[in-house]
Amino acid sequence: MNNFFIAQTFGKSSNYTDIPNQLFKEYNVKKGLRNEDGTGVRVGLTRVSDVVGYEIQDGKKVNVPGKLYYRGIEIGDLVNGKGSDRYGYEETAFLLLFGYLPSKKELNEFTGVLRHFYPLPDEFLEKNMLRTPSRNLMNSLQQSILALYNYDPDPDNVDPYQTLLKGINILAKLPSLAVYAYQSKIHYYDRESLIIHYAKSEYSIAENILYMLRRDGSFTEQEANLLDVLLMIHADHGGGNNSTFTNVVISSTGTDIYSSISGSIGSLKGPKHGGANIRCSEMIQAVKQEIGLKATEDQMKTVIQKILDKNFYDNSGLVYGLGHAVYTISDPRADLLKSCCEKLAKQKNREDEYRFLTRFEKVAKAYLAGNGKSLSNNVDFYSGFAYNMLQIPEDMYTPLFVCARMAGWLAHNIENKMYDGRIMRPATKYVGEATTYKNREER
């Protein structure tokens, strides 16, 4: 196909380049729905979760250590309170969906419901996944979620209770959908042996992911515990993050839960959102190859500057894993994950890599912030190392994010149905010129 005409026409068109930056300020339009001080434009009210990175004191933004609350409970208390319990994520999902921590009996009954929903419909794997593998697992997940619509006898019922049931069904099936998407891909594109393990009803979601992903199905308690924590800290992040906002926007039209979740997955795929975990992992690997684990502080600064100069890794000028839209001083998820990684790194004899990460984090934060300002790392900085220690392939990083975030998406979806209910319809300001129509002969 000859694209010359399209490229030439696009190049001479001024309609994509003639909106000056000053017009955004003149018309009080918030780029990226962000205020000039970096705070987010409020688009709703929620009781599901809260992301705290700053406070407004006397009308000014004041940076504070990061806090993440699920239904008013700090994420650190949830993670530390679970101890070695297998069902930390399940308990977290219950909290997000129902608004309180379950009793032992309630948690057992909830996990029983999830176990009931683990299996995929008959022949779903063969018809919808093995025959249509995708190079990108996130695309495959979108296709699978939309395919589940066809197996639902009442898919367009958007009643809050029915949405809850359908959402829990999706949540329980996502680990199988994610793992099977990966197995289908490597079988078709990489010509590797196809090995399918069916989810075990006695396993938690974290345990089943490791079991289904590994050829021999084996894993340790410590590995399952780390993955459980990863799922917990990714379960929600307020109503303003892009994929949750996307979910609520789509749902506000009155469409089905399958369409809403598919849209959220498409949002999460992007490298500026959930896909950043893969970019950060790749960037760290490239840095290690460039300067080695024993690199000096000056060597680290040099490679950081090369990244900023768009002369290293993906030439984007972005140092992935550092900086956050809300957190300013620290990301509580990153702090929790850093502690978990330290423990597992000792068990797996990977302490040199862990120490390199902590040194690079310290140097990069100081180098990028400058002038006494603070800069937070984010959860992506350590999640790649955590997944790597769990022998999870990079292709699976963002799909696992989907498995975790499903609980938050569902909670916000239902909350918006119950307490807002209006279609989300913001406005834009037209800044073009009025022109007259010309007949084709006169153009």
N, C-alpha and C positions, 0 to 999 in steps of 0.2 A: 504493500500500500504506500502510495506517495503522499507524505505528509507536508510537502513543501508549501502547498496552497494554504493549509491551516496555519503553519508556522509563520508564513509571510503576512497573512491577514491578522493574526494575533499580534504580531510585532508592530504593525502600523496602527493598531487600535489604541486610542488614548483612554478608553473607558475603564481600563484596569489600573491606570497609573496617575489619574489626575484628581485624586482626593487628598489634598494637603493635610498634613498632621494638625495644623492649627484649627482646622474646621471641627475636629473632634472636641477640642477644648471650647471652641466658640459655641457649639450646640450642646455642650455638657454631655457628650456621648462617652461612655466608659468602655475603652478598649478592653476586650477580654473580660468584661464585667468586673473590672478592678477600678477602685478609686485611685486618685493620684498618690495617696499615702500608702498604697499597697493593700489596703483592706478590700474585702470583697463586697460587691453590691448585694444587698440582701434581696433574696428572691422568694423567701418563704420562712415559715416557722416550723420548728421540729422539737420533739421530745425524745428522739431516737438516740442521737449522739451529739457530742460537742467537741470541736477542735479548737484548742486555745494556744495561740502563739504570741499574743499581745493583749494589752488592755487599753481601753480609752480612759485616760485620766485628764480631767480638766480640758476635755476636747482634743487632747493630743494622743497619738498612738505611742504606747510604751511597751517595748519588747519584754517578754517574760519567758521563763523556761516552759517548754511545750508540755501540754497536757492533752490527753485524749480520754473522753468519758463515753462509756456505753450506758445509756439510761441512767446517767449520774454517777456511775461507778468508774473509777480510774482503771485504765487498761492494765497498769502495773499490778494493781490489787487482784484483778482477774487472773492474770498469768501466774503471779506468785501464789495465789490462793489455791490454784488447781493442783499444785505439787506434781506428783507423778500420775495423777488421774488420767485415764485414757481419753476421756470425753470432754476436754477443755473447749474444743470448738463447738461441740453440740450444746454445751451449757451456754456458751456465748451466743449461739444462734437463738436459743430459747429466750435468753435475756433480751436480745434485740427485737424479737418478734412479739413477745408477750409482755415485756416491760418489767419483769422482775426475775430474780434468781430462782430456779426451780428447786423444790425439795428433792430428796433422793428418789422418791417414788415418781415424782413428775418427770425427772430426768430419764429414769428408766423407761417410762411410758413414751416419752418423746423420742428417745433413741429407737424404741420398738417401732414407732411409726416410720422413722427414717429407714430402718432395716426393711420394712415392708415395701418401701418404694425403691430400694436399691436396684432391682432387676429392670433391664430395658424391656420394652414390648417384644413379643416373639418376632424373630427375623429382622428386628430393627437394625442390628449390627450389620447383617449381610446386605440388606437392601439399601440402607441409608449411609453407610460408612465405608465398608469394604469395597463397594462398587464405585464410590465417588470420593476417593481420597483427595485431600487438598495439600498443597505445598505449605500452607500456613494453617496452623492448628486453630487459631482464633476464627478464621473463616469457616473451618470445619465445625467448630462449636456453634456458630451462628446457624449454619445449615441444619445441624442436628436439633437445635432448639426449635426452629421453625418446623422441622419434620414432626416433632412431638405434637404439634398442633393437630395433625391429622389422626392421631391416636386418642385424642380427647373427645368423648362423646358430646361435650358441651363447651367447646374451646373459647367461645366469645362471651361467656358469662363473666362479667367483671365485678360482680358483687364482692365486697371486701373479704367475706368468709371464703367464697369460692376461689378468689385470687390467692388467699393464704394456702388453701389445700393444693392448688395447682403449683404454687411457688415452692412449697415443701417437697412436692414430687420432683420438681426440676432440681432443687438443691441436692436431693438424695442421689439423683442420677448423674449429676455433673462429673463426679470423679471417674465414673465409667466412660462417659462421653469424651472426657479429656484424654484419658489414657488410651482408649481405643482409637482416637483420632491420631495419636502419636504412633501407635502400632501399625495402623493402616498406612500412614505416610512412609515409615521406614521400610515396610514390606513392599510397597508399590514403587517408590522412588529410589530407595537405597538397596533394593533386592535382598533384604534381610529376612530371616525366618519369621513367620507370623506366629506369635505366642499370645494366646488370650487366656487370662485368668478371670473368672467370674467373681464379682464382689462377694465376700463372705459376710453372712449376717452377724457373726460373732465379733466382727472387727469394727472399730470406729472408722470414721471417714479418713483420718490421717493414716491409719493402719492399712486400710483398703487401697489407698493410693500407692503406697510403697509395695504392697503385695501384688497389685495388678501391673505395676510398672516394671518390676524386676522379673527377670526370666525364671529365677529359682523361687521367687515369691518370699524370700527370707528378709528379715529386718530385725534390728535390735530395739529394745525398749527406749533407749536413748534417742535413736533416730526417729522413731515414731513421736516421741515427746517434742523434739525440735520441730518437726513438721506440724504438729498440733499447735504449737505456739505461733508458727508462721501463719497458719490459717486464722488463729484468733486475732492477731494484730492487723490482719488485712480484712477483717470481716466488715468493717464500716469505717467511714471517715467523714461523717457529716453529710448534710444534704446538698452542699455546694460543689462537691467534686464533680468532675465532668461527666463521668459515667452514671452516677446517681441522678444528677440533674437531667441527663439525657433520658434516663428511665422514666422520671416523673413527667417530663415534657411529653414524651410519646404517650404515656399512659393517660395523660390529661385529655387526650382526644377521645377517650372511651374505647381505645383499641384493646386487644387481648394481651395477656401477660407474656405470651411467647414473642410477640413483636417487640414489646418493651425490653425484654431481656436480651433479645438479639441486638437491638440498638445499643444497649449498654456495653455489650461485648465488643461491638464495632468501635465504640468510644475508647474502651480500655486498651484496645490493640495499639493505639497510637504511641509513638516513642516519647511524647510529652506527658503521657499519663501512665497507664500500666506497663506499656512496652519499654519504659525506661529501665526496668530491671535487667532486661537483656542487654541494652546498650551499656549500662554501667558495668555489667559483668565482662563484656567484651572489651571495654575500655581499660579496665583494671588488668586484664590478661595482656593487652597490648603494652601497657605501661611496664608490667613486670618483665616482658620479653625485651623491652627497650633498655631498661636500666638495672634490672635484676633485683632480687630480694634484699641485697645488702646495700642498696643505693644510699647515697648521702642525701642530706637535706637539699643541698645545692642541685644535685641531679634531679631530684623530685621537682624543684622549682622550675628547672629548665624544661622538663617535659610538660609541666602544667602550662607554661607560657606557650609552648608549641601547640598545645590544644587550643588555647585562647586565640592564637594567631591563625587558626584553621589550617594548621600544617601537620596535624597528627591525628591518628585514628580515623574518624569519619569526616574530618574537616568541617564539622559543624560549628566549632568554637565553643561547644558546651562541655563542661566538666560534669558528667552525669553523677548522680548520687549526692550532690551538694547543692544546697539552696532549696527553699520550699516556699510555696505561695502563702502559707499561713505561719508555719513555724519559723521563728527568727533566731532563737538561741539554741534550741535543741528539739529533736524529734523523739518523743518518748518510745515510739516503736523501734527506732534505730538503737536506742539505749538498751532496751530489753533484748533485742536480737544480738547486739554486740556481746552481751553477757552470756547468752546461750551459745554463741559461736565459740567463745573462749573455752567453754567447758568441753564441747565436742571436738574442738581442734586439738586439745590435749589427748583425748582418747584416740584420735585418728593420726597422731603424730604430724600435725600440720600447723604447729605453733609458729614456724617461721613465716608462713603466709599470713597468719593472723596478725603477727607483730608488724609485718609490712603494711597491712591494711590500716592498722591503728596509727602508724607513723605517717602514712600518706594522708590519712584523714586530717591529722593535726596540722601538717604542713600546708595542705591545700586550703583548709579553712582560714588559716592565718594569712596566706598569700592572696586569697581571693577577697577576703573581707577588707583588710587594710584599714588604716586610720583609726584603729581602736574599735571598729565596728565588729559585730558578731555575725556569724554565718552558721546556719544549721546544716548538718548533713541530713539525709532523709533515709527512709526505710530501704530504698533500693541499694544503698551503699554496702550493706552487709547481707542483704537477702540473696544475692548471687553467690556469695561465698558459702552461705548456709545451704542453698540448694545443691551446690557443687559437692559439698561434703556428704550430702545425702545421695550422691550419684544420680541426681535428677538432670536430664539433658536440658540444655538451654531452651529448646523448643517448648518445653513444658512450663517454663517460669510464669509466663503471663496467663496461660490456661489455669494454673493453680491459683492465681490471683482471682480469676473468675469464680472458681470453686469456693473460695473464701468469701468474696464480696457479695455473693448471691444473697446471703442473709440480710445484709444491709440494704441492697436494692429492694428486696421484698418488703422489708419493714417500712422504708420510705414510700414505696408504692402504695401500700395499704393506708399509711398515715395520710397521704395526700388525698386519697379517695374519700376518706372519712371526714377530713377537716377543711379541705379546700374545695376540690371538685370542679373548679373552673378550668377551662382550657387555657393553657399557658400561651399567651399571644403578646409578646413584647412588640415594640415599634422601632422603626428606623426612620431617619430623616433623609429625604431625597435632596441631593445637592447637585444634581445635573441640570442641564438647561432644557427648556422646552424647544422643540424643533418641529418644523412642518414636514408632512409626508410628501415625498417626491415620487412621481410615477417612475416606473422602471426605465422608461425611455429617457428620462431627464437625469438619471443618476450618473 
